[in-house]
Amino acid sequence: MKEQDCLLLVTLHEEQNMTNAADRLYLSQPAISYRLRQIEKEYTIKIINREGNKIRFTPEGEYLVEFSKNTLLELSKMKDYIKTIKNDTQGRLRIGVSSNFALYKLPPLVRKFLELHPKVQVKVNTGWSSEIVQLLEKNEIQIGIITGNYKWLEKKVLLNQDPISIISKKPINLKELPFLPMISYQPNNLIRKTQKPANPLSELIENWWQEKFKSPPMTSMEVDKVETCKEMVQNNLGYSIIPKSCLTNNDSFYSYDLKMENNQLIYRKTWLIFRESSLQLTTVNDFAEHMKRAMRS
């Protein structure tokens, strides 16, 4: 079977729903149905049975799903091995990392990993967390590091819980927030509005705001880069609400951690996500263990 057919079967099996699988694979439902019919015709079997909006895999279909998982793993091993032969490396690691984590946290973590594994070749993709999930679903990376609660059905490990903070150039009275200009940090929401990307950070902030205030914030501008947001606050154009990990020792802001009525801090979570089968690759397993140890220390 073709690699894309294997990915289609694995995704469909994880979702158990044609619409959700089509969304994840960026295919139409007719396109998925057509490929299923072609596979069934090729092997003269029935892969799924439909039960309303749900689907159920036949025994033959279940076998093909397991075969597809093993095939995708072996293809990943083959591609990595071929790419490392000429470079005399001992493994190739493909990771995807959310932009802010890549900027503020990743460099020393990768440096330490390469000190322990000097012959590993590391390729890093950065972007919005939603984009990292897509890269992993398409097997273009082996491990993802994302912030926020995005849908991922396979392995995920909590690496960190990051407080969310109000930042301002001058001291402010939190009760006056609805009447002060707000610089709204909207990661991945501005350029790609037609795709309606998830924004877990905005959801956390909105829930907190609704608990605290009856009127909406007075948004003066929206930005999609945290560094731009900090510059606007630095120039006293308003306050903002950002993950606390985005603050450095060079920043000179007043900051106030968000808390719910029960005085609990509000956190944005950072996750390590991957397919369990990929841990059979020594390099992937070593990096996953390195990240878990490093973020606990």
C-alpha positions as a Markdown table, in Angstrom:
| # | Residue | x | y | z |
|---|---|---|---|---|
| 1 | Met | 0.0 | 0.0 | 0.0 |
| 2 | Lys | 1.0 | 3.6 | -0.6 |
| 3 | Glu | 2.2 | 5.7 | 2.4 |
| 4 | Gln | -0.8 | 8.1 | 2.1 |
| 5 | Asp | -3.1 | 5.1 | 2.2 |
| 6 | Cys | -1.5 | 3.9 | 5.4 |
| 7 | Leu | -1.8 | 7.3 | 6.9 |
| 8 | Leu | -5.5 | 7.5 | 5.8 |
| 9 | Leu | -6.3 | 4.2 | 7.5 |
| 10 | Val | -4.5 | 5.0 | 10.7 |
| 11 | Thr | -6.2 | 8.4 | 11.0 |
| 12 | Leu | -9.6 | 7.1 | 10.2 |
| 13 | His | -9.1 | 4.4 | 12.8 |
| 14 | Glu | -8.1 | 7.0 | 15.4 |
| 15 | Glu | -11.1 | 9.2 | 14.7 |
| 16 | Gln | -13.8 | 6.6 | 14.0 |
| 17 | Asn | -15.5 | 9.3 | 12.0 |
| 18 | Met | -15.2 | 10.2 | 8.4 |
| 19 | Thr | -15.7 | 14.0 | 8.8 |
| 20 | Asn | -13.0 | 14.3 | 11.5 |
| 21 | Ala | -10.6 | 12.2 | 9.5 |
| 22 | Ala | -11.2 | 14.3 | 6.5 |
| 23 | Asp | -10.5 | 17.5 | 8.5 |
| 24 | Arg | -7.2 | 16.1 | 9.9 |
| 25 | Leu | -6.0 | 14.9 | 6.5 |
| 26 | Tyr | -7.2 | 18.0 | 4.6 |
| 27 | Leu | -9.1 | 15.8 | 2.2 |
| 28 | Ser | -12.8 | 15.8 | 1.2 |
| 29 | Gln | -15.0 | 13.0 | 2.4 |
| 30 | Pro | -15.6 | 11.8 | -1.2 |
| 31 | Ala | -11.8 | 11.6 | -1.6 |
| 32 | Ile | -11.5 | 9.4 | 1.4 |
| 33 | Ser | -14.4 | 7.2 | 0.4 |
| 34 | Tyr | -12.8 | 6.8 | -3.1 |
| 35 | Arg | -9.5 | 5.7 | -1.7 |
| 36 | Leu | -11.2 | 3.2 | 0.6 |
| 37 | Arg | -13.1 | 1.7 | -2.3 |
| 38 | Gln | -9.8 | 1.4 | -4.3 |
| 39 | Ile | -8.1 | -0.4 | -1.4 |
| 40 | Glu | -11.1 | -2.7 | -0.9 |
| 41 | Lys | -11.2 | -3.4 | -4.6 |
| 42 | Glu | -7.4 | -4.2 | -4.7 |
| 43 | Tyr | -7.6 | -6.7 | -1.9 |
| 44 | Thr | -11.2 | -7.8 | -2.4 |
| 45 | Ile | -12.1 | -7.1 | 1.2 |
| 46 | Lys | -14.5 | -4.9 | 3.2 |
| 47 | Ile | -12.5 | -2.4 | 5.4 |
| 48 | Ile | -15.3 | -0.6 | 7.3 |
| 49 | Asn | -19.0 | -0.8 | 8.1 |
| 50 | Arg | -21.0 | 2.4 | 8.6 |
| 51 | Glu | -23.3 | 2.9 | 11.6 |
| 52 | Gly | -24.9 | 6.3 | 11.1 |
| 53 | Asn | -22.1 | 8.9 | 11.6 |
| 54 | Lys | -19.9 | 6.2 | 13.1 |
| 55 | Ile | -17.7 | 3.7 | 11.4 |
| 56 | Arg | -16.6 | 0.2 | 12.5 |
| 57 | Phe | -13.6 | -1.6 | 11.1 |
| 58 | Thr | -13.9 | -5.2 | 10.0 |
| 59 | Pro | -11.3 | -7.7 | 11.1 |
| 60 | Glu | -9.6 | -7.3 | 7.7 |
| 61 | Gly | -9.7 | -3.5 | 8.3 |
| 62 | Glu | -8.2 | -3.8 | 11.8 |
| 63 | Tyr | -5.4 | -5.9 | 10.3 |
| 64 | Leu | -4.7 | -3.3 | 7.6 |
| 65 | Val | -4.6 | -0.6 | 10.3 |
| 66 | Glu | -1.9 | -2.5 | 12.3 |
| 67 | Phe | 0.0 | -3.2 | 9.0 |
| 68 | Ser | -0.2 | 0.5 | 8.2 |
| 69 | Lys | 1.2 | 1.6 | 11.6 |
| 70 | Asn | 4.1 | -0.7 | 11.1 |
| 71 | Thr | 4.6 | 0.4 | 7.6 |
| 72 | Leu | 4.7 | 4.1 | 8.5 |
| 73 | Leu | 7.3 | 3.3 | 11.2 |
| 74 | Glu | 9.5 | 1.4 | 8.9 |
| 75 | Leu | 9.2 | 4.1 | 6.2 |
| 76 | Ser | 10.3 | 6.7 | 8.8 |
| 77 | Lys | 13.3 | 4.5 | 9.8 |
| 78 | Met | 14.2 | 4.1 | 6.2 |
| 79 | Lys | 14.0 | 7.8 | 5.3 |
| 80 | Asp | 16.1 | 8.8 | 8.3 |
| 81 | Tyr | 18.7 | 6.1 | 7.7 |
| 82 | Ile | 19.2 | 7.1 | 4.1 |
| 83 | Lys | 19.5 | 10.8 | 5.0 |
| 84 | Thr | 22.1 | 10.0 | 7.7 |
| 85 | Ile | 24.4 | 7.7 | 5.7 |
| 86 | Lys | 26.4 | 10.5 | 3.9 |
| 87 | Asn | 26.6 | 12.5 | 7.1 |
| 88 | Asp | 28.0 | 9.7 | 9.3 |
| 89 | Thr | 25.4 | 10.6 | 12.0 |
| 90 | Gln | 23.9 | 8.2 | 14.5 |
| 91 | Gly | 20.3 | 9.1 | 13.9 |
| 92 | Arg | 18.2 | 12.0 | 12.6 |
| 93 | Leu | 15.7 | 13.8 | 14.8 |
| 94 | Arg | 12.8 | 15.8 | 13.3 |
| 95 | Ile | 11.0 | 17.9 | 15.8 |
| 96 | Gly | 8.3 | 20.6 | 15.6 |
| 97 | Val | 8.1 | 23.3 | 18.3 |
| 98 | Ser | 5.7 | 26.1 | 19.0 |
| 99 | Ser | 7.3 | 29.5 | 18.3 |
| 100 | Asn | 7.4 | 30.9 | 21.8 |
| 101 | Phe | 8.9 | 27.7 | 23.3 |
| 102 | Ala | 11.4 | 27.6 | 20.5 |
| 103 | Leu | 12.4 | 31.2 | 21.2 |
| 104 | Tyr | 12.5 | 31.2 | 25.0 |
| 105 | Lys | 13.2 | 27.6 | 26.1 |
| 106 | Leu | 14.4 | 25.3 | 23.3 |
| 107 | Pro | 18.1 | 26.4 | 22.5 |
| 108 | Pro | 19.7 | 25.3 | 25.7 |
| 109 | Leu | 17.7 | 22.1 | 25.7 |
| 110 | Val | 18.8 | 21.1 | 22.3 |
| 111 | Arg | 22.4 | 22.1 | 23.1 |
| 112 | Lys | 22.4 | 19.8 | 26.1 |
| 113 | Phe | 20.9 | 17.0 | 24.1 |
| 114 | Leu | 23.6 | 17.4 | 21.4 |
| 115 | Glu | 26.3 | 17.4 | 24.0 |
| 116 | Leu | 25.1 | 13.9 | 25.1 |
| 117 | His | 24.4 | 12.8 | 21.5 |
| 118 | Pro | 26.9 | 14.7 | 19.3 |
| 119 | Lys | 26.4 | 12.6 | 16.1 |
| 120 | Val | 22.6 | 13.1 | 16.0 |
| 121 | Gln | 21.4 | 15.4 | 13.3 |
| 122 | Val | 18.5 | 17.6 | 14.5 |
| 123 | Lys | 16.0 | 19.3 | 12.2 |
| 124 | Val | 13.6 | 21.8 | 13.9 |
| 125 | Asn | 10.4 | 23.2 | 12.5 |
| 126 | Thr | 8.8 | 26.1 | 14.4 |
| 127 | Gly | 5.3 | 27.5 | 14.1 |
| 128 | Trp | 1.9 | 27.8 | 15.8 |
| 129 | Ser | 1.0 | 24.8 | 18.0 |
| 130 | Ser | -1.9 | 23.9 | 15.6 |
| 131 | Glu | 0.6 | 23.7 | 12.7 |
| 132 | Ile | 2.9 | 21.5 | 14.8 |
| 133 | Val | 0.1 | 19.0 | 15.4 |
| 134 | Gln | -0.6 | 19.0 | 11.6 |
| 135 | Leu | 3.0 | 18.2 | 10.9 |
| 136 | Leu | 3.0 | 15.3 | 13.3 |
| 137 | Glu | -0.3 | 13.9 | 11.9 |
| 138 | Lys | 1.4 | 13.9 | 8.4 |
| 139 | Asn | 4.5 | 12.2 | 9.8 |
| 140 | Glu | 6.7 | 15.2 | 8.7 |
| 141 | Ile | 8.1 | 15.3 | 12.2 |
| 142 | Gln | 8.6 | 12.7 | 14.9 |
| 143 | Ile | 8.0 | 14.7 | 18.1 |
| 144 | Gly | 6.0 | 17.9 | 18.7 |
| 145 | Ile | 6.2 | 20.4 | 21.5 |
| 146 | Ile | 3.0 | 22.4 | 21.8 |
| 147 | Thr | 1.4 | 24.9 | 24.2 |
| 148 | Gly | -2.3 | 24.6 | 25.0 |
| 149 | Asn | -4.8 | 21.8 | 24.8 |
| 150 | Tyr | -4.9 | 20.7 | 21.2 |
| 151 | Lys | -6.5 | 17.4 | 20.1 |
| 152 | Trp | -4.0 | 14.6 | 19.9 |
| 153 | Leu | -5.1 | 11.0 | 20.3 |
| 154 | Glu | -1.7 | 9.3 | 20.8 |
| 155 | Lys | 1.0 | 9.8 | 23.4 |
| 156 | Lys | 1.3 | 13.2 | 25.2 |
| 157 | Val | 3.4 | 14.1 | 28.2 |
| 158 | Leu | 3.0 | 17.2 | 30.3 |
| 159 | Leu | 6.3 | 19.1 | 30.3 |
| 160 | Asn | 5.4 | 22.4 | 32.0 |
| 161 | Gln | 2.6 | 24.6 | 33.4 |
| 162 | Asp | 3.1 | 28.2 | 32.6 |
| 163 | Pro | 1.3 | 30.9 | 34.6 |
| 164 | Ile | -0.5 | 33.6 | 32.5 |
| 165 | Ser | 0.3 | 37.2 | 33.5 |
| 166 | Ile | -0.9 | 40.7 | 32.9 |
| 167 | Ile | 2.0 | 43.0 | 32.0 |
| 168 | Ser | 2.1 | 46.8 | 32.1 |
| 169 | Lys | 4.6 | 49.6 | 31.9 |
| 170 | Lys | 3.2 | 51.3 | 35.0 |
| 171 | Pro | 1.4 | 49.9 | 38.1 |
| 172 | Ile | -2.3 | 49.4 | 37.4 |
| 173 | Asn | -5.4 | 48.7 | 39.5 |
| 174 | Leu | -6.8 | 45.4 | 38.3 |
| 175 | Lys | -10.3 | 46.6 | 39.0 |
| 176 | Glu | -9.8 | 49.3 | 36.3 |
| 177 | Leu | -8.8 | 46.8 | 33.5 |
| 178 | Pro | -12.1 | 47.2 | 31.5 |
| 179 | Phe | -11.4 | 50.9 | 31.2 |
| 180 | Leu | -7.7 | 50.6 | 30.2 |
| 181 | Pro | -6.5 | 50.0 | 26.6 |
| 182 | Met | -5.6 | 46.3 | 26.1 |
| 183 | Ile | -3.1 | 45.0 | 23.6 |
| 184 | Ser | -4.6 | 41.7 | 22.7 |
| 185 | Tyr | -2.1 | 38.9 | 22.0 |
| 186 | Gln | -3.8 | 36.6 | 19.5 |
| 187 | Pro | -1.4 | 33.9 | 18.5 |
| 188 | Asn | -2.3 | 32.2 | 15.1 |
| 189 | Asn | -5.7 | 34.0 | 14.8 |
| 190 | Leu | -4.9 | 36.9 | 12.6 |
| 191 | Ile | -3.4 | 35.7 | 9.3 |
| 192 | Arg | -5.3 | 32.4 | 9.1 |
| 193 | Lys | -8.8 | 33.4 | 10.2 |
| 194 | Thr | -10.4 | 31.4 | 7.3 |
| 195 | Gln | -9.1 | 28.2 | 8.8 |
| 196 | Lys | -10.6 | 29.1 | 12.3 |
| 197 | Pro | -7.5 | 27.8 | 14.2 |
| 198 | Ala | -7.9 | 26.9 | 17.9 |
| 199 | Asn | -6.6 | 29.4 | 20.4 |
| 200 | Pro | -6.4 | 27.8 | 23.9 |
| 201 | Leu | -4.6 | 30.9 | 25.4 |
| 202 | Ser | -7.5 | 33.2 | 24.4 |
| 203 | Glu | -10.0 | 30.8 | 25.8 |
| 204 | Leu | -8.2 | 30.7 | 29.2 |
| 205 | Ile | -8.1 | 34.5 | 29.3 |
| 206 | Glu | -11.7 | 34.9 | 28.2 |
| 207 | Asn | -12.9 | 32.5 | 31.0 |
| 208 | Trp | -10.9 | 34.4 | 33.6 |
| 209 | Trp | -12.2 | 37.8 | 32.3 |
| 210 | Gln | -15.9 | 36.6 | 32.4 |
| 211 | Glu | -15.5 | 35.5 | 36.0 |
| 212 | Lys | -13.9 | 38.9 | 37.0 |
| 213 | Phe | -15.8 | 41.5 | 34.9 |
| 214 | Lys | -19.2 | 42.2 | 33.5 |
| 215 | Ser | -18.0 | 44.4 | 30.6 |
| 216 | Pro | -15.6 | 43.3 | 27.8 |
| 217 | Pro | -12.0 | 44.5 | 27.6 |
| 218 | Met | -11.2 | 47.8 | 25.8 |
| 219 | Thr | -9.1 | 46.3 | 23.0 |
| 220 | Ser | -7.0 | 48.9 | 21.3 |
| 221 | Met | -5.0 | 46.6 | 19.0 |
| 222 | Glu | -4.4 | 42.9 | 18.2 |
| 223 | Val | -1.0 | 41.4 | 17.5 |
| 224 | Asp | 0.0 | 37.8 | 16.8 |
| 225 | Lys | 3.7 | 37.9 | 17.9 |
| 226 | Val | 4.5 | 38.1 | 21.6 |
| 227 | Glu | 7.6 | 40.2 | 21.0 |
| 228 | Thr | 5.5 | 42.8 | 19.2 |
| 229 | Cys | 3.1 | 42.7 | 22.0 |
| 230 | Lys | 5.8 | 43.4 | 24.6 |
| 231 | Glu | 7.2 | 46.3 | 22.5 |
| 232 | Met | 3.7 | 47.9 | 22.5 |
| 233 | Val | 3.4 | 47.6 | 26.3 |
| 234 | Gln | 7.0 | 48.9 | 26.7 |
| 235 | Asn | 5.9 | 52.0 | 24.8 |
| 236 | Asn | 3.1 | 52.4 | 27.3 |
| 237 | Leu | 0.3 | 51.8 | 24.7 |
| 238 | Gly | -1.6 | 49.6 | 27.0 |
| 239 | Tyr | -1.5 | 46.5 | 29.1 |
| 240 | Ser | -1.4 | 42.9 | 27.8 |
| 241 | Ile | -1.9 | 39.3 | 29.0 |
| 242 | Ile | 0.8 | 36.8 | 27.9 |
| 243 | Pro | 2.4 | 33.6 | 29.2 |
| 244 | Lys | 4.8 | 34.3 | 32.0 |
| 245 | Ser | 7.6 | 32.3 | 30.3 |
| 246 | Cys | 7.8 | 34.9 | 27.6 |
| 247 | Leu | 9.2 | 37.4 | 30.1 |
| 248 | Thr | 13.0 | 37.6 | 30.4 |
| 249 | Asn | 15.4 | 39.2 | 32.9 |
| 250 | Asn | 15.7 | 42.1 | 30.5 |
| 251 | Asp | 12.0 | 43.0 | 30.7 |
| 252 | Ser | 11.0 | 45.8 | 33.0 |
| 253 | Phe | 7.2 | 45.3 | 33.3 |
| 254 | Tyr | 4.9 | 45.2 | 36.2 |
| 255 | Ser | 3.3 | 41.8 | 36.2 |
| 256 | Tyr | 0.3 | 40.2 | 37.8 |
| 257 | Asp | -0.5 | 36.5 | 37.6 |
| 258 | Leu | -4.0 | 35.6 | 36.6 |
| 259 | Lys | -6.0 | 33.9 | 39.4 |
| 260 | Met | -9.5 | 32.5 | 39.6 |
| 261 | Glu | -11.9 | 33.3 | 42.4 |
| 262 | Asn | -10.6 | 30.4 | 44.4 |
| 263 | Asn | -7.1 | 32.0 | 44.2 |
| 264 | Gln | -5.8 | 29.3 | 41.9 |
| 265 | Leu | -3.3 | 30.3 | 39.3 |
| 266 | Ile | -4.3 | 29.9 | 35.6 |
| 267 | Tyr | -1.8 | 27.9 | 33.7 |
| 268 | Arg | -1.1 | 27.3 | 30.0 |
| 269 | Lys | 0.2 | 23.8 | 29.6 |
| 270 | Thr | 3.2 | 22.7 | 27.4 |
| 271 | Trp | 3.0 | 19.2 | 26.0 |
| 272 | Leu | 5.4 | 16.7 | 24.3 |
| 273 | Ile | 3.4 | 14.8 | 21.7 |
| 274 | Phe | 4.4 | 11.8 | 19.6 |
| 275 | Arg | 3.3 | 8.5 | 18.2 |
| 276 | Glu | 4.1 | 5.7 | 20.7 |
| 277 | Ser | 5.5 | 3.6 | 17.8 |
| 278 | Ser | 8.1 | 6.2 | 17.1 |
| 279 | Leu | 9.8 | 5.5 | 20.4 |
| 280 | Gln | 11.2 | 2.4 | 18.8 |
| 281 | Leu | 13.6 | 4.8 | 17.1 |
| 282 | Thr | 16.4 | 5.2 | 19.6 |
| 283 | Thr | 17.0 | 8.9 | 18.8 |
| 284 | Val | 13.4 | 9.8 | 19.3 |
| 285 | Asn | 13.2 | 7.9 | 22.6 |
| 286 | Asp | 16.4 | 9.5 | 23.8 |
| 287 | Phe | 15.1 | 13.0 | 23.0 |
| 288 | Ala | 11.7 | 12.3 | 24.7 |
| 289 | Glu | 13.5 | 11.1 | 27.9 |
| 290 | His | 15.9 | 14.1 | 27.8 |
| 291 | Met | 13.0 | 16.5 | 27.6 |
| 292 | Lys | 11.1 | 14.9 | 30.4 |
| 293 | Arg | 14.2 | 15.0 | 32.7 |
| 294 | Ala | 15.2 | 18.6 | 31.7 |
| 295 | Met | 11.7 | 20.1 | 32.3 |
| 296 | Arg | 11.4 | 18.3 | 35.7 |
| 297 | Ser | 14.7 | 19.7 | 36.9 |
